[in-house]
């Protein structure tokens, strides 16, 4: 599959600290990080950062060998179970730790009808809406510079008709309408951090989501990227469906993020289950055959998505088996041992799609560089520089 759009290819001029060309020299070019966001749920970092448990050190160390993008939980009911007492400090410590490791962090989500704060139910709709907007401002401003990417609102297609239980956000969505609510929460998030990347996120990939996005864009909602969930507990979508979804959502011209990807390495969930949360089991074991299947399916899916020019991010939801619905959906087993899917993805991300090379300059200190977009370390005879290769525009690098 064509990945040329993931690379830069251009002549680069290398100089010393005084601006003299490094003529006829060997330049070592080593990649440090991808521009593309290879993501995974970062929930396991919370107990490690806060308590330093050995179990989580092993888990997070292996996580960092592949991923450069983490999702952290901001579910309102858990984040602020008692009004006025948000769990700010713990998530800030975790987010800063990840940022220091070169990991971009996304907060998920700012507005959602599920796992909503129960104390909101004490208020009328007007007050609920005010508190929702205040919550968005508090988080987006408070974490700015550490977290600058947010799932602003989650699963809006079903939100006003959600009937499993009463909740404050479904109430205000019925009141405001889907586009009306989305417009207000996005505008508040954008005002709170104009540089933030703001996602609309949904598991519904039908025409209903397309219609919703179209309505939002026509209303001027500042959507930065389209979030697509792909929990495949009942089986891999396959190339045909994946390419069909990409084609339909590409016509908006917005970046696409696969925000919650799940593929199973055990027995699949029965096809008659409509809501995945309804499948409750005592045990859901991984199997050798399932692990090989999972690795094959993840590889095909990643290759298709990485080749698509509008896809900017892929996030696997569970890093370790059993994290959600007890599903064997991780890259590592419950005992933290690595599954075939882990080894496969590491080879893609850190070998096939990775640049570690040496080039020779000409008499003007110039050399042709072809490299995957990202952050780099440049070395030559004891001189050093760090740089970013982002596009094919002219570039000069001074080594000191």
Helices and strands as residue ranges (DSSP letters): G 4-6, E 7-15, E 26-34, E 37-41, H 44-51, H 54-64, E 69-73, H 76-79, H 88-100, E 104-111, G 118-122, H 125-142, E 149-154, H 156-159, H 168-176, H 178-192, E 197-202, H 207-218, E 225-232, H 239-250, E 255-263, G 276-278, H 288-307, E 311-316, H 340-347, I 348-352, E 356-360, E 366-372, E 374-380, E 383-389, E 395-398
